[in-house]
């Protein structure tokens, strides 16, 4: 069986060298990454197109690893693509439908960018939602609802904040076990 290529889908941030996705990508043998677009370019359609370009460039099986806003991007992309996906790891999705902390886009800006409503129907591939109990960008109960709507298996990571450098995370060793599970199909 051919090992899948892992497609990294970052959130609404610029490249961060100490982010777990960046560190993961550096050690994976078969990996591609959607280029980060930062917090200023909120065109959801452009981000979905970027995922499609990277996914279509991969030959063979594909596993997607999305974080934060990348999870919402992936949910939008999943409604449009015909690209088969073996599985997706969806880490700490934000709740874009409620106001977020200072420094993050407003609900109005996200709506204008085409992000809302956040897709809530089943994803066309197996998925794991890794949820935090103290994520400043989404209450745990809301993430449970998103996972149920997407047909995802929910994994409770405990209190890991937003699973990013600001929450004390660089390396996230647990990601590899989820990737391995999804890769096995």
PLY file of the C-alpha trace (Angstrom):
ply
format ascii 1.0
element vertex 185
property float x
property float y
property float z
element edge 184
property int vertex1
property int vertex2
end_header
0.00 0.00 0.00
1.35 3.42 -0.96
1.94 5.76 1.95
-0.24 8.85 1.63
1.03 12.36 1.15
0.10 14.66 4.02
-1.34 18.01 3.00
-0.88 20.69 5.67
-3.64 23.33 5.79
-2.67 26.21 8.11
-5.07 28.57 9.78
-5.33 32.34 9.60
-1.70 33.07 10.27
1.57 33.70 8.55
4.28 31.04 8.59
5.41 30.28 12.16
8.64 28.27 12.47
7.76 26.90 15.92
4.17 25.84 15.04
3.49 22.09 15.28
2.34 21.96 11.64
5.62 23.50 10.45
7.64 21.10 12.61
5.52 18.15 11.42
5.99 19.08 7.76
9.78 19.22 8.25
9.96 15.59 9.34
7.37 13.91 7.10
8.69 12.05 4.05
5.70 12.89 1.81
4.22 16.32 2.49
2.79 19.38 0.77
1.52 22.55 2.39
-1.04 25.14 1.42
0.81 28.46 1.57
-0.28 30.56 4.56
-2.26 33.64 3.57
-2.25 35.46 6.92
-5.09 37.20 8.71
-5.51 40.07 6.26
-6.59 38.16 3.13
-9.96 36.74 4.20
-11.14 35.54 0.79
-12.41 32.05 1.60
-12.80 31.15 -2.09
-9.10 31.92 -2.70
-8.13 29.70 0.20
-10.37 26.87 -1.01
-8.78 27.21 -4.46
-5.33 26.99 -2.85
-6.28 23.73 -1.12
-7.61 22.36 -4.41
-4.39 23.26 -6.28
-2.21 21.54 -3.69
-4.49 18.50 -3.36
-4.68 17.98 -7.13
-0.87 18.19 -7.37
-0.58 15.09 -5.19
-0.47 11.72 -6.89
-1.82 8.83 -4.86
-3.48 8.78 -1.45
-3.92 11.96 0.56
-4.33 12.72 4.27
-5.08 16.31 5.23
-3.91 17.94 8.48
-5.73 21.21 9.17
-5.47 23.55 12.13
-7.74 26.35 13.34
-9.14 28.38 10.43
-7.68 25.74 8.13
-10.32 23.35 9.47
-13.09 25.71 8.36
-11.32 26.14 5.00
-11.22 22.38 4.64
-14.93 22.07 5.44
-15.69 24.54 2.63
-13.29 22.73 0.26
-14.83 19.33 1.04
-18.16 20.55 -0.34
-16.60 21.36 -3.72
-13.78 18.94 -4.45
-13.92 15.58 -6.14
-10.41 14.72 -4.93
-10.44 11.49 -2.90
-9.08 11.92 0.62
-8.12 9.02 2.87
-8.78 11.06 5.99
-8.36 14.39 7.74
-7.02 15.49 11.12
-8.90 18.64 12.15
-7.18 20.31 15.09
-8.88 22.92 17.29
-11.42 24.40 14.87
-12.49 27.95 15.77
-16.07 29.08 16.09
-16.18 31.71 13.35
-19.87 32.29 14.03
-19.23 34.10 17.33
-16.93 37.02 18.16
-13.33 36.00 18.72
-10.63 37.66 20.83
-8.93 40.92 19.87
-6.56 40.49 16.94
-8.72 37.94 15.15
-11.15 38.72 12.31
-14.61 39.93 13.21
-17.74 37.94 12.41
-18.62 40.66 9.89
-15.24 40.38 8.14
-15.51 36.59 8.01
-19.02 36.85 6.59
-17.86 39.33 3.93
-14.99 36.93 3.07
-17.40 34.05 2.41
-16.61 31.96 5.48
-20.14 31.95 6.91
-22.08 29.93 7.46
-19.52 27.32 8.47
-20.40 24.08 6.66
-22.11 21.70 9.06
-22.87 18.63 6.95
-20.95 15.36 6.84
-17.50 15.41 5.29
-17.00 12.98 2.38
-14.03 11.30 4.09
-13.12 9.99 7.55
-11.99 12.66 9.98
-10.80 13.22 13.52
-11.51 16.47 15.34
-8.93 17.17 18.06
-10.62 19.48 20.57
-9.38 21.57 23.46
-11.36 22.18 26.63
-9.98 25.71 27.04
-9.58 26.97 23.47
-10.01 30.77 23.43
-11.40 30.53 19.88
-14.18 27.99 20.45
-16.08 26.57 23.42
-15.63 22.81 23.73
-19.40 22.25 23.35
-19.38 24.09 20.00
-16.49 21.97 18.73
-18.44 18.85 19.76
-21.36 20.11 17.62
-19.07 20.75 14.63
-17.52 17.28 14.93
-20.94 15.64 15.10
-22.16 17.58 12.05
-19.07 16.65 10.04
-19.37 12.99 11.06
-15.94 13.19 12.70
-14.57 11.22 15.59
-13.98 13.64 18.46
-10.80 13.41 20.52
-10.73 15.40 23.76
-7.17 16.71 24.17
-7.92 18.27 27.53
-6.77 21.80 28.27
-4.35 22.61 25.44
-5.51 26.15 24.62
-5.50 26.64 20.85
-2.72 24.05 20.38
-0.34 26.71 19.06
2.87 28.43 20.21
0.84 31.02 22.16
-0.60 28.10 24.17
2.85 26.63 24.78
2.85 24.17 21.89
5.57 23.75 19.35
5.92 20.06 18.71
2.67 18.03 18.98
3.74 14.37 19.08
0.12 13.18 19.18
-0.48 14.34 15.61
1.57 11.48 14.17
-0.60 8.78 15.77
-3.73 10.37 14.29
-2.06 10.62 10.86
-1.05 6.97 11.09
-4.62 5.98 11.98
-6.07 7.95 9.06
-3.37 6.66 6.69
-4.30 3.08 7.47
-7.80 3.86 6.22
0 1
1 2
2 3
3 4
4 5
5 6
6 7
7 8
8 9
9 10
10 11
11 12
12 13
13 14
14 15
15 16
16 17
17 18
18 19
19 20
20 21
21 22
22 23
23 24
24 25
25 26
26 27
27 28
28 29
29 30
30 31
31 32
32 33
33 34
34 35
35 36
36 37
37 38
38 39
39 40
40 41
41 42
42 43
43 44
44 45
45 46
46 47
47 48
48 49
49 50
50 51
51 52
52 53
53 54
54 55
55 56
56 57
57 58
58 59
59 60
60 61
61 62
62 63
63 64
64 65
65 66
66 67
67 68
68 69
69 70
70 71
71 72
72 73
73 74
74 75
75 76
76 77
77 78
78 79
79 80
80 81
81 82
82 83
83 84
84 85
85 86
86 87
87 88
88 89
89 90
90 91
91 92
92 93
93 94
94 95
95 96
96 97
97 98
98 99
99 100
100 101
101 102
102 103
103 104
104 105
105 106
106 107
107 108
108 109
109 110
110 111
111 112
112 113
113 114
114 115
115 116
116 117
117 118
118 119
119 120
120 121
121 122
122 123
123 124
124 125
125 126
126 127
127 128
128 129
129 130
130 131
131 132
132 133
133 134
134 135
135 136
136 137
137 138
138 139
139 140
140 141
141 142
142 143
143 144
144 145
145 146
146 147
147 148
148 149
149 150
150 151
151 152
152 153
153 154
154 155
155 156
156 157
157 158
158 159
159 160
160 161
161 162
162 163
163 164
164 165
165 166
166 167
167 168
168 169
169 170
170 171
171 172
172 173
173 174
174 175
175 176
176 177
177 178
178 179
179 180
180 181
181 182
182 183
183 184
